[in-house]
């Protein structure tokens, strides 16, 4: 199984961090930060204006700078590709 990775911004330091996606839906994205015993889960929810997803982990705010519409399009493309390959 190939895991999807996305880049999120740590707002405090303005640093971009690559995280692994556990679950991706238009209403929330669950990600795994770190590896092994030191990994932490975080839930990113759409911001009120719908232009990004945000969440906190260990007191740090993370922002995935993709709109809700962009995520819906990604999910639709994935579903279409998945159906075309027969599973």
Secondary structure, DSSP 8 states (H G I E B T S, - for coil): ----EEEEEETTTTEEEEEEEEEEETTEEEEEESSGGG-EEEEEEE-TTSS-EEEEETTEEEEE---HHHHHHHHHHHHHHHHHTT-
